Amino acid sequence: MKNHANRQDAAIRSRILPLAIIALMCLLTIVPSLCYPRDTVPEQERVSPSDTIAEPQTVTPSDAETEEDEPVPDQADNPVDAFFDAWGLDNSTSSNYHMTQYRAARADAWLAEVEHGYAMLEEHINPYISEEGQKNYREIIRRARESFLVYAEEGTYLEATVTASNTFAANPSEDDLIYAGTAKEGYHLWLKGDACRAEALRLYGMIDMIYYFEECPELFVFDAEEFMSTVTEKYDIVLAPAAQ
């Protein structure tokens, strides 16, 4: 009787043990998912046709050239530079002599602006200054003008001589010939033109300060049409549009 009971207990344990193992395995599978839920991925929003990415634009060679940082030529801010930037020597008058004449024309144009600048300064002396004071300032203007004209002619000639000849030498030799390059006079006139240009702009800058609280009148006296009408007769040159 006792043996029969023991056999029944063993049979029950043999049935329960597999069930217990299965239940334990299920429990091991379910518990981690409850403790550590997986990150849920939100549903992707629907994309309308208007939200789609546009196709990349193709760049044509002409567009590429436009987008490149190409240097933009400086635009002259005064009528004298604008004229001589736009007009050069015609092929019929392009010798060294004519180039010298072309530079003489440029120097004369800037010299006229210098003369105008000094004349304007004299006109703007305050009339409420005493007569003696006005006389003193006119004398200052006169001396300043004359000093500049001497430099513009003689100072630039000296520089051109040093640059284009052996008139000045570190180690002179008795056998050396004294020479001056054929471009010396043209270079002198170019330097003179540069000096007059700087002086005219300096004077006009001073006059512009006088009109600090008022609209400054036109300062330049250069007239391109009048200049063009006399340039051939006066300087023996013919002008043509300058090559870009």
Accessible surface in RSA format (square Angstrom, percent):
REM  Atomic radii and reference values for relative SASA: ProtOr
REM  Chains: A
REM  Algorithm: Lee & Richards
REM  Probe-radius: 1.40
REM  Slices: 20
REM RES _ NUM      All-atoms   Total-Side   Main-Chain    Non-polar    All polar
REM                ABS   REL    ABS   REL    ABS   REL    ABS   REL    ABS   REL
RES MET A   1   201.54 104.4 155.76 103.1  45.78 109.0 131.82 112.1  69.72  92.4
RES LYS A   2   162.43  79.2 154.46  94.8   7.97  19.0 103.09  92.8  59.34  63.2
RES ASN A   3   101.03  69.7  99.39  96.1   1.64   3.9  15.21  36.6  85.82  82.9
RES HIS A   4    88.62  48.4  88.07  61.2   0.55   1.4  65.08  67.1  23.54  27.4
RES ALA A   5    47.50  43.7  46.14  71.2   1.35   3.1  47.10  66.3   0.39   1.0
RES ASN A   6    78.49  54.1  74.05  71.6   4.44  10.7  26.08  62.8  52.41  50.7
RES ARG A   7   150.26  63.1 142.12  72.4   8.15  19.4  74.36 101.6  75.90  46.0
RES GLN A   8    94.93  53.1  90.72  66.3   4.21  10.0  28.22  60.1  66.71  50.6
RES ASP A   9    67.48  47.3  65.84  65.5   1.64   3.9  10.13  23.8  57.35  57.2
RES ALA A  10    48.10  44.2  42.47  65.5   5.63  12.8  43.65  61.5   4.45  11.8
RES ALA A  11    38.23  35.2  31.96  49.3   6.27  14.3  37.67  53.1   0.56   1.5
RES ILE A  12    86.31  49.1  85.88  64.0   0.43   1.0  86.31  62.2   0.00   0.0
RES ARG A  13   150.71  63.3 147.23  75.1   3.47   8.3  72.56  99.2  78.14  47.4
RES SER A  14    69.48  58.7  51.29  68.4  18.19  41.9  47.98 102.2  21.51  30.1
RES ARG A  15   156.17  65.6 146.41  74.6   9.76  23.2  65.52  89.5  90.65  54.9
RES ILE A  16    97.59  55.5  97.59  72.7   0.00   0.0  97.59  70.3   0.00   0.0
RES LEU A  17   110.45  61.5 109.01  78.0   1.44   3.6 110.33  77.5   0.12   0.3
RES PRO A  18    65.40  47.7  62.13  56.6   3.27  11.9  65.20  53.8   0.20   1.2
RES LEU A  19   119.22  66.4 115.01  82.3   4.20  10.6 115.42  81.1   3.80  10.2
RES ALA A  20    51.15  47.0  38.68  59.7  12.47  28.4  46.53  65.5   4.61  12.2
RES ILE A  21    90.10  51.3  88.95  66.3   1.15   2.8  90.10  64.9   0.00   0.0
RES ILE A  22   101.91  58.0 101.91  75.9   0.00   0.0 101.91  73.4   0.00   0.0
RES ALA A  23    62.25  57.2  51.23  79.1  11.01  25.1  57.70  81.3   4.55  12.0
RES LEU A  24   101.47  56.5  97.50  69.8   3.96  10.0 100.50  70.6   0.96   2.6
RES MET A  25   119.62  61.9 117.08  77.5   2.55   6.1  97.57  83.0  22.05  29.2
RES CYS A  26    64.24  48.6  60.47  67.4   3.77   8.9  19.53  49.5  44.70  48.2
RES LEU A  27    99.77  55.6  97.68  69.9   2.09   5.3  99.41  69.8   0.36   1.0
RES LEU A  28   117.00  65.2 108.87  77.9   8.13  20.4 109.67  77.0   7.33  19.7
RES THR A  29   102.65  73.0  87.55  88.8  15.10  36.0  69.78  93.7  32.87  49.7
RES ILE A  30    92.54  52.7  90.99  67.8   1.55   3.7  92.54  66.6   0.00   0.0
RES VAL A  31    62.60  41.2  62.58  56.6   0.03   0.1  62.60  54.4   0.00   0.0
RES PRO A  32    68.46  49.9  64.80  59.1   3.66  13.3  67.52  55.7   0.94   5.9
RES SER A  33    67.59  57.1  52.16  69.6  15.42  35.5  48.72 103.7  18.87  26.4
RES LEU A  34   132.99  74.1 106.86  76.4  26.13  65.7 109.60  77.0  23.40  63.0
RES CYS A  35    78.84  59.6  50.96  56.8  27.88  65.5  17.39  44.1  61.45  66.3
RES TYR A  36   175.72  82.0 163.94  93.3  11.78  30.6 118.48  89.0  57.24  70.6
RES PRO A  37   100.98  73.6  83.22  75.9  17.76  64.6  86.17  71.1  14.81  92.1
RES ARG A  38   223.96  94.0 204.05 104.0  19.91  47.4  80.81 110.4 143.14  86.8
RES ASP A  39   141.07  98.8 115.02 114.5  26.05  61.6  39.01  91.8 102.06 101.8
RES THR A  40   125.75  89.4 101.85 103.3  23.90  57.0  75.80 101.8  49.95  75.5
RES VAL A  41   134.83  88.7 108.06  97.8  26.77  64.5 109.07  94.8  25.76  69.9
RES PRO A  42   115.88  84.5  96.05  87.6  19.83  72.1 108.07  89.2   7.81  48.6
RES GLU A  43   162.79  93.5 134.03 101.4  28.76  68.5  58.63 113.4 104.15  85.0
RES GLN A  44   152.64  85.4 130.71  95.5  21.94  52.2  52.55 111.9 100.09  75.9
RES GLU A  45   149.41  85.8 136.32 103.1  13.09  31.2  57.35 110.9  92.06  75.2
RES ARG A  46   232.36  97.6 201.68 102.8  30.68  73.1  84.36 115.3 148.00  89.7
RES VAL A  47    93.29  61.4  61.46  55.6  31.83  76.7  62.78  54.5  30.51  82.8
RES SER A  48    47.15  39.8  40.52  54.1   6.63  15.3  41.42  88.2   5.73   8.0
RES PRO A  49   119.56  87.1 106.57  97.1  12.99  47.2 110.77  91.5   8.79  54.6
RES SER A  50   104.10  88.0  64.38  85.9  39.73  91.5  58.98 125.6  45.12  63.2
RES ASP A  51    96.90  67.9  70.90  70.6  26.00  61.5  22.62  53.2  74.27  74.1
RES THR A  52    85.02  60.5  66.82  67.7  18.19  43.4  52.57  70.6  32.45  49.1
RES ILE A  53   168.98  96.2 141.36 105.3  27.62  66.6 146.55 105.5  22.43  60.9
RES ALA A  54    86.22  79.3  63.62  98.2  22.60  51.4  73.39 103.4  12.83  34.0
RES GLU A  55   152.04  87.3 136.05 102.9  16.00  38.1  52.95 102.4  99.09  80.9
RES PRO A  56   125.29  91.3 102.57  93.5  22.72  82.6 113.83  94.0  11.45  71.2
RES GLN A  57   170.00  95.1 141.55 103.4  28.45  67.7  50.79 108.1 119.22  90.4
RES THR A  58   124.24  88.4 102.71 104.1  21.53  51.3  80.86 108.6  43.38  65.6
RES VAL A  59    89.60  59.0  59.21  53.6  30.38  73.2  59.89  52.0  29.70  80.6
RES THR A  60    62.47  44.4  59.82  60.6   2.65   6.3  60.36  81.1   2.11   3.2
RES PRO A  61   108.68  79.2 101.35  92.4   7.33  26.6 108.23  89.4   0.45   2.8
RES SER A  62    71.50  60.4  65.61  87.6   5.89  13.6  50.61 107.8  20.90  29.3
RES ASP A  63    62.60  43.9  61.64  61.4   0.96   2.3  10.11  23.8  52.49  52.4
RES ALA A  64    39.81  36.6  36.51  56.3   3.30   7.5  39.08  55.0   0.73   1.9
RES GLU A  65   103.80  59.6 103.06  78.0   0.74   1.8  29.90  57.8  73.90  60.3
RES THR A  66   113.93  81.0  87.50  88.7  26.43  63.0  72.39  97.2  41.54  62.8
RES GLU A  67   124.25  71.3  96.55  73.0  27.70  66.0  46.00  89.0  78.25  63.9
RES GLU A  68   108.51  62.3  94.19  71.3  14.32  34.1  38.29  74.1  70.23  57.3
RES ASP A  69   150.23 105.2 114.67 114.1  35.56  84.1  43.19 101.6 107.05 106.8
RES GLU A  70   103.45  59.4  88.99  67.3  14.47  34.4  31.68  61.3  71.78  58.6
RES PRO A  71   128.32  93.5 103.15  94.0  25.17  91.5 114.85  94.8  13.47  83.7
RES VAL A  72   122.81  80.8 103.38  93.6  19.43  46.8 104.14  90.5  18.67  50.6
RES PRO A  73   101.22  73.8  87.05  79.4  14.16  51.5  99.05  81.8   2.17  13.5
RES ASP A  74   141.99  99.5 112.82 112.3  29.17  69.0  39.23  92.3 102.76 102.5
RES GLN A  75   151.86  84.9 126.65  92.6  25.21  60.0  58.28 124.1  93.57  71.0
RES ALA A  76    40.66  37.4   3.68   5.7  36.98  84.1  14.14  19.9  26.52  70.2
RES ASP A  77   132.61  92.9  95.32  94.9  37.29  88.2  48.75 114.7  83.86  83.6
RES ASN A  78     7.20   5.0   0.22   0.2   6.98  16.8   5.82  14.0   1.38   1.3
RES PRO A  79    50.29  36.7  41.04  37.4   9.26  33.6  47.68  39.4   2.61  16.2
RES VAL A  80     0.14   0.1   0.14   0.1   0.00   0.0   0.14   0.1   0.00   0.0
RES ASP A  81    22.16  15.5  20.61  20.5   1.56   3.7   8.66  20.4  13.50  13.5
RES ALA A  82    45.19  41.6  37.90  58.5   7.29  16.6  40.93  57.6   4.26  11.3
RES PHE A  83    11.32   5.7   5.46   3.4   5.85  15.2  11.01   6.7   0.31   0.9
RES PHE A  84    22.37  11.2  10.42   6.5  11.95  31.1  10.47   6.3  11.90  34.1
RES ASP A  85    95.18  66.7  75.48  75.1  19.70  46.6  30.36  71.4  64.82  64.6
RES ALA A  86    45.92  42.2  37.93  58.5   7.98  18.2  42.14  59.3   3.78  10.0
RES TRP A  87    77.00  30.9  76.92  37.2   0.08   0.2  59.90  31.9  17.10  27.7
RES GLY A  88    16.34  20.1   0.00   N/A  16.34  20.1  16.34  44.8   0.00   0.0
RES LEU A  89    33.36  18.6   6.84   4.9  26.52  66.7   6.84   4.8  26.52  71.4
RES ASP A  90    41.86  29.3  40.61  40.4   1.25   2.9   1.92   4.5  39.94  39.8
RES ASN A  91   139.89  96.5 122.12 118.0  17.77  42.8  31.05  74.7 108.84 105.2
RES SER A  92    82.70  69.9  45.63  60.9  37.07  85.4  52.99 112.8  29.71  41.6
RES THR A  93    15.49  11.0  15.30  15.5   0.19   0.5  15.49  20.8   0.00   0.0
RES SER A  94    67.74  57.2  41.85  55.9  25.89  59.6  20.01  42.6  47.73  66.9
RES SER A  95    56.17  47.5  42.97  57.4  13.19  30.4  51.89 110.5   4.27   6.0
RES ASN A  96    80.95  55.8  68.67  66.4  12.29  29.6  37.69  90.7  43.26  41.8
RES TYR A  97   117.56  54.9 109.59  62.4   7.97  20.7  93.13  70.0  24.42  30.1
RES HIS A  98    31.33  17.1  31.33  21.8   0.00   0.0  23.92  24.6   7.41   8.6
RES MET A  99    76.52  39.6  76.52  50.6   0.00   0.0  72.68  61.8   3.84   5.1
RES THR A 100    19.87  14.1  19.85  20.1   0.01   0.0  13.13  17.6   6.73  10.2
RES GLN A 101    39.75  22.2  39.75  29.1   0.00   0.0   0.04   0.1  39.71  30.1
RES TYR A 102    24.85  11.6  24.85  14.1   0.00   0.0  18.44  13.9   6.41   7.9
RES ARG A 103    63.32  26.6  63.15  32.2   0.17   0.4   0.19   0.3  63.13  38.3
RES ALA A 104    16.47  15.1  16.10  24.8   0.37   0.8  16.46  23.2   0.01   0.0
RES ALA A 105     0.35   0.3   0.35   0.5   0.00   0.0   0.35   0.5   0.00   0.0
RES ARG A 106    17.82   7.5  17.82   9.1   0.00   0.0   1.51   2.1  16.32   9.9
RES ALA A 107     0.75   0.7   0.74   1.1   0.01   0.0   0.75   1.1   0.00   0.0
RES ASP A 108    52.55  36.8  46.95  46.7   5.60  13.2  14.84  34.9  37.71  37.6
RES ALA A 109     7.51   6.9   0.02   0.0   7.49  17.0   6.86   9.7   0.65   1.7
RES TRP A 110     0.53   0.2   0.53   0.3   0.00   0.0   0.00   0.0   0.53   0.9
RES LEU A 111    42.79  23.8  42.79  30.6   0.00   0.0  42.79  30.0   0.00   0.0
RES ALA A 112    48.11  44.2  39.25  60.6   8.86  20.1  44.97  63.3   3.14   8.3
RES GLU A 113     0.54   0.3   0.54   0.4   0.00   0.0   0.00   0.0   0.54   0.4
RES VAL A 114     0.00   0.0   0.00   0.0   0.00   0.0   0.00   0.0   0.00   0.0
RES GLU A 115    59.63  34.2  55.19  41.8   4.44  10.6  35.72  69.1  23.91  19.5
RES HIS A 116    47.63  26.0  42.29  29.4   5.34  13.7  30.01  30.9  17.62  20.5
RES GLY A 117     0.00   0.0   0.00   N/A   0.00   0.0   0.00   0.0   0.00   0.0
RES TYR A 118     9.03   4.2   8.47   4.8   0.56   1.5   7.27   5.5   1.77   2.2
RES ALA A 119    48.16  44.3  40.17  62.0   7.99  18.2  46.66  65.7   1.50   4.0
RES MET A 120    17.36   9.0  17.36  11.5   0.00   0.0  17.19  14.6   0.17   0.2
RES LEU A 121    25.83  14.4  21.87  15.6   3.96  10.0  21.87  15.4   3.96  10.7
RES GLU A 122    69.94  40.2  65.29  49.4   4.64  11.1  12.27  23.7  57.67  47.1
RES GLU A 123   134.18  77.0  98.00  74.1  36.18  86.1  44.25  85.6  89.93  73.4
RES HIS A 124    58.76  32.1  32.65  22.7  26.12  66.8  33.81  34.8  24.96  29.0
RES ILE A 125    25.76  14.7  10.22   7.6  15.54  37.5  16.69  12.0   9.07  24.6
RES ASN A 126    77.87  53.7  71.08  68.7   6.79  16.3  17.49  42.1  60.37  58.4
RES PRO A 127   100.51  73.3  83.37  76.0  17.14  62.3  83.71  69.1  16.80 104.4
RES TYR A 128   206.05  96.2 172.90  98.4  33.15  86.3 129.43  97.3  76.62  94.5
RES ILE A 129    64.21  36.5  54.63  40.7   9.59  23.1  60.21  43.4   4.00  10.8
RES SER A 130    72.75  61.5  55.98  74.7  16.77  38.6  53.78 114.5  18.97  26.6
RES GLU A 131   152.01  87.3 141.47 107.0  10.54  25.1  56.84 109.9  95.17  77.7
RES GLU A 132   109.55  62.9 105.40  79.7   4.15   9.9  52.45 101.4  57.10  46.6
RES GLY A 133    13.64  16.8   0.00   N/A  13.64  16.8  12.98  35.6   0.65   1.5
RES GLN A 134    27.47  15.4  27.47  20.1   0.00   0.0   1.21   2.6  26.26  19.9
RES LYS A 135   136.34  66.5 134.57  82.6   1.77   4.2  79.57  71.6  56.77  60.5
RES ASN A 136    75.56  52.1  72.89  70.4   2.68   6.4  19.09  45.9  56.48  54.6
RES TYR A 137   113.06  52.8 113.04  64.3   0.02   0.0  64.90  48.8  48.16  59.4
RES ARG A 138    99.83  41.9  96.04  49.0   3.79   9.0  33.13  45.3  66.69  40.4
RES GLU A 139    61.72  35.4  59.61  45.1   2.11   5.0  28.41  54.9  33.32  27.2
RES ILE A 140    85.38  48.6  84.23  62.7   1.15   2.8  84.49  60.8   0.88   2.4
RES ILE A 141    23.49  13.4  22.24  16.6   1.25   3.0  23.49  16.9   0.00   0.0
RES ARG A 142   102.27  42.9  98.40  50.2   3.87   9.2  57.19  78.2  45.08  27.3
RES ARG A 143   122.47  51.4 120.61  61.5   1.86   4.4  50.46  69.0  72.01  43.6
RES ALA A 144    41.68  38.3  30.25  46.7  11.43  26.0  38.29  53.9   3.39   9.0
RES ARG A 145    75.00  31.5  75.00  38.2   0.00   0.0  17.11  23.4  57.89  35.1
RES GLU A 146    74.80  42.9  72.98  55.2   1.82   4.3  26.33  50.9  48.47  39.6
RES SER A 147    73.58  62.2  60.41  80.6  13.17  30.3  37.77  80.4  35.82  50.2
RES PHE A 148    21.15  10.6  15.91   9.9   5.24  13.6  21.04  12.8   0.11   0.3
RES LEU A 149    44.42  24.7  39.60  28.3   4.82  12.1  40.02  28.1   4.40  11.9
RES VAL A 150    91.90  60.5  88.11  79.8   3.79   9.1  91.83  79.8   0.08   0.2
RES TYR A 151   115.08  53.7 110.40  62.8   4.68  12.2  81.23  61.0  33.85  41.7
RES ALA A 152     1.30   1.2   1.30   2.0   0.00   0.0   1.30   1.8   0.00   0.0
RES GLU A 153    66.51  38.2  66.47  50.3   0.04   0.1  34.48  66.7  32.03  26.1
RES GLU A 154   101.55  58.3  98.18  74.3   3.37   8.0  35.33  68.3  66.23  54.1
RES GLY A 155    22.96  28.3   0.00   N/A  22.96  28.3  15.73  43.2   7.23  16.2
RES THR A 156     2.94   2.1   2.46   2.5   0.48   1.1   2.94   4.0   0.00   0.0
RES TYR A 157    92.95  43.4  92.95  52.9   0.00   0.0  60.93  45.8  32.01  39.5
RES LEU A 158    97.83  54.5  97.55  69.8   0.28   0.7  97.83  68.7   0.00   0.0
RES GLU A 159    79.99  45.9  74.52  56.4   5.47  13.0  29.93  57.9  50.07  40.9
RES ALA A 160     0.00   0.0   0.00   0.0   0.00   0.0   0.00   0.0   0.00   0.0
RES THR A 161     8.86   6.3   8.86   9.0   0.00   0.0   8.86  11.9   0.00   0.0
RES VAL A 162    81.36  53.5  68.43  62.0  12.93  31.2  68.68  59.7  12.68  34.4
RES THR A 163    89.48  63.6  56.29  57.1  33.19  79.1  51.20  68.8  38.28  57.9
RES ALA A 164    22.19  20.4  11.64  18.0  10.54  24.0  21.50  30.3   0.68   1.8
RES SER A 165    10.93   9.2   0.16   0.2  10.78  24.8   0.16   0.3  10.78  15.1
RES ASN A 166    28.59  19.7  22.76  22.0   5.83  14.0  15.56  37.4  13.04  12.6
RES THR A 167    73.99  52.6  49.18  49.9  24.81  59.1  41.04  55.1  32.95  49.8
RES PHE A 168   110.78  55.4  91.12  56.4  19.66  51.2  95.11  57.7  15.67  44.8
RES ALA A 169    59.97  55.1  23.07  35.6  36.91  84.0  31.94  45.0  28.04  74.3
RES ALA A 170   101.32  93.2  57.87  89.3  43.45  98.8  69.91  98.5  31.40  83.2
RES ASN A 171   133.80  92.3 110.52 106.8  23.28  56.1  34.51  83.1  99.29  96.0
RES PRO A 172   108.48  79.1  81.19  74.0  27.30  99.2  84.08  69.4  24.40 151.6
RES SER A 173    56.38  47.6  39.30  52.4  17.08  39.4  29.05  61.9  27.33  38.3
RES GLU A 174   181.05 103.9 141.02 106.7  40.03  95.3  64.59 124.9 116.46  95.1
RES ASP A 175   129.88  91.0 104.88 104.4  25.00  59.1  34.69  81.6  95.19  94.9
RES ASP A 176    81.08  56.8  66.12  65.8  14.96  35.4  14.68  34.5  66.40  66.2
RES LEU A 177   151.78  84.5 143.58 102.7   8.20  20.6 145.06 101.9   6.72  18.1
RES ILE A 178   133.87  76.2 104.36  77.7  29.51  71.1 104.36  75.1  29.51  80.1
RES TYR A 179   129.17  60.3 120.29  68.4   8.88  23.1  91.67  68.9  37.50  46.2
RES ALA A 180    57.21  52.6  30.57  47.2  26.64  60.6  30.57  43.1  26.64  70.6
RES GLY A 181    32.87  40.5   0.00   N/A  32.87  40.5  27.90  76.6   4.96  11.1
RES THR A 182   121.81  86.6  99.63 101.0  22.18  52.9  80.91 108.7  40.90  61.8
RES ALA A 183    57.33  52.7  54.91  84.7   2.41   5.5  56.69  79.8   0.64   1.7
RES LYS A 184    31.23  15.2  31.23  19.2   0.00   0.0  13.52  12.2  17.71  18.9
RES GLU A 185    78.69  45.2  77.16  58.4   1.53   3.6  43.18  83.5  35.51  29.0
RES GLY A 186     4.23   5.2   0.00   N/A   4.23   5.2   4.21  11.6   0.01   0.0
RES TYR A 187    66.87  31.2  66.87  38.0   0.00   0.0  42.55  32.0  24.33  30.0
RES HIS A 188     5.51   3.0   5.51   3.8   0.00   0.0   5.49   5.7   0.02   0.0
RES LEU A 189    22.24  12.4  22.24  15.9   0.00   0.0  22.24  15.6   0.00   0.0
RES TRP A 190    90.89  36.5  90.76  43.9   0.13   0.3  73.07  39.0  17.82  28.9
RES LEU A 191    24.15  13.5  22.18  15.9   1.97   5.0  22.18  15.6   1.97   5.3
RES LYS A 192    29.87  14.6  29.87  18.3   0.00   0.0   4.10   3.7  25.77  27.4
RES GLY A 193     0.00   0.0   0.00   N/A   0.00   0.0   0.00   0.0   0.00   0.0
RES ASP A 194    55.95  39.2  50.88  50.6   5.07  12.0  23.51  55.3  32.44  32.4
RES ALA A 195    15.35  14.1   3.99   6.2  11.36  25.8  13.30  18.7   2.06   5.4
RES CYS A 196     0.00   0.0   0.00   0.0   0.00   0.0   0.00   0.0   0.00   0.0
RES ARG A 197    77.16  32.4  77.16  39.3   0.00   0.0   8.63  11.8  68.53  41.5
RES ALA A 198    62.41  57.4  52.79  81.5   9.62  21.9  57.08  80.4   5.33  14.1
RES GLU A 199    16.89   9.7  15.06  11.4   1.83   4.4   2.11   4.1  14.78  12.1
RES ALA A 200     0.00   0.0   0.00   0.0   0.00   0.0   0.00   0.0   0.00   0.0
RES LEU A 201    64.73  36.0  55.30  39.6   9.43  23.7  55.78  39.2   8.95  24.1
RES ARG A 202   124.67  52.3 112.83  57.5  11.85  28.2  69.45  94.9  55.22  33.5
RES LEU A 203     0.78   0.4   0.78   0.6   0.00   0.0   0.78   0.6   0.00   0.0
RES TYR A 204     8.63   4.0   7.65   4.4   0.98   2.6   8.04   6.0   0.59   0.7
RES GLY A 205    35.22  43.4   0.00   N/A  35.22  43.4  31.92  87.6   3.31   7.4
RES MET A 206    66.88  34.6  64.35  42.6   2.52   6.0  62.76  53.4   4.11   5.5
RES ILE A 207     0.00   0.0   0.00   0.0   0.00   0.0   0.00   0.0   0.00   0.0
RES ASP A 208    76.06  53.3  73.43  73.1   2.63   6.2  10.29  24.2  65.77  65.6
RES MET A 209   131.74  68.2 120.59  79.8  11.15  26.6  81.10  68.9  50.64  67.1
RES ILE A 210    88.50  50.4  55.94  41.7  32.57  78.5  64.69  46.6  23.81  64.6
RES TYR A 211    46.59  21.8  41.96  23.9   4.63  12.1  21.58  16.2  25.01  30.8
RES TYR A 212   164.58  76.8 138.10  78.6  26.48  68.9  93.96  70.6  70.63  87.1
RES PHE A 213   184.13  92.1 149.23  92.4  34.90  90.8 156.51  94.9  27.62  79.0
RES GLU A 214   126.68  72.7 107.89  81.6  18.79  44.7  39.67  76.7  87.01  71.0
RES GLU A 215   164.90  94.7 135.92 102.8  28.98  69.0  58.64 113.4 106.26  86.8
RES CYS A 216    35.01  26.5  14.23  15.9  20.78  48.8  12.72  32.2  22.29  24.0
RES PRO A 217    60.21  43.9  44.38  40.5  15.83  57.6  56.36  46.5   3.86  24.0
RES GLU A 218   131.80  75.7 102.49  77.5  29.30  69.8  61.61 119.2  70.19  57.3
RES LEU A 219    21.64  12.1  19.49  13.9   2.14   5.4  19.49  13.7   2.14   5.8
RES PHE A 220    35.99  18.0  22.49  13.9  13.50  35.1  22.49  13.6  13.50  38.6
RES VAL A 221    74.77  49.2  47.57  43.1  27.20  65.5  55.02  47.8  19.75  53.6
RES PHE A 222    28.88  14.4   7.01   4.3  21.87  56.9  12.94   7.8  15.94  45.6
RES ASP A 223    72.04  50.5  62.41  62.1   9.63  22.8  17.38  40.9  54.66  54.5
RES ALA A 224    46.47  42.7  40.52  62.5   5.95  13.5  40.73  57.4   5.74  15.2
RES GLU A 225   146.81  84.3 136.39 103.2  10.42  24.8  55.08 106.5  91.73  74.9
RES GLU A 226   115.00  66.0 108.60  82.2   6.39  15.2  39.55  76.5  75.45  61.6
RES PHE A 227    27.26  13.6  23.23  14.4   4.03  10.5  26.93  16.3   0.33   1.0
RES MET A 228    60.34  31.2  52.03  34.4   8.32  19.8  42.11  35.8  18.23  24.1
RES SER A 229    86.17  72.8  46.92  62.6  39.24  90.4  49.96 106.4  36.21  50.7
RES THR A 230    59.61  42.4  59.57  60.4   0.04   0.1  48.61  65.3  11.00  16.6
RES VAL A 231     2.00   1.3   1.74   1.6   0.26   0.6   2.00   1.7   0.00   0.0
RES THR A 232    72.12  51.3  68.32  69.3   3.81   9.1  53.74  72.2  18.38  27.8
RES GLU A 233   159.75  91.7 126.36  95.6  33.40  79.5  54.75 105.9 105.00  85.7
RES LYS A 234   136.93  66.8 106.93  65.6  30.00  71.4  66.63  60.0  70.30  74.9
RES TYR A 235    13.06   6.1  12.77   7.3   0.30   0.8  11.60   8.7   1.46   1.8
RES ASP A 236    75.65  53.0  73.89  73.5   1.76   4.2  20.26  47.7  55.39  55.2
RES ILE A 237     0.50   0.3   0.43   0.3   0.07   0.2   0.47   0.3   0.02   0.1
RES VAL A 238    59.37  39.1  59.23  53.6   0.14   0.3  59.37  51.6   0.00   0.0
RES LEU A 239    18.44  10.3   0.49   0.3  17.95  45.1   0.49   0.3  17.95  48.3
RES ALA A 240    24.55  22.6  22.97  35.5   1.58   3.6  24.02  33.8   0.53   1.4
RES PRO A 241   103.79  75.6  85.50  77.9  18.29  66.5  85.63  70.7  18.16 112.8
RES ALA A 242    30.03  27.6  18.77  29.0  11.26  25.6  23.88  33.6   6.15  16.3
RES ALA A 243   106.59  98.0  66.88 103.2  39.71  90.3  77.56 109.2  29.03  76.9
RES GLN A 244   208.77 116.7 137.17 100.2  71.60 170.5  94.80 201.8 113.97  86.4
END  Absolute sums over single chains surface
CHAIN  1 A    18850.9      15974.4       2876.5      11317.7       7533.2
END  Absolute sums over all chains
TOTAL         18850.9      15974.4       2876.5      11317.7       7533.2
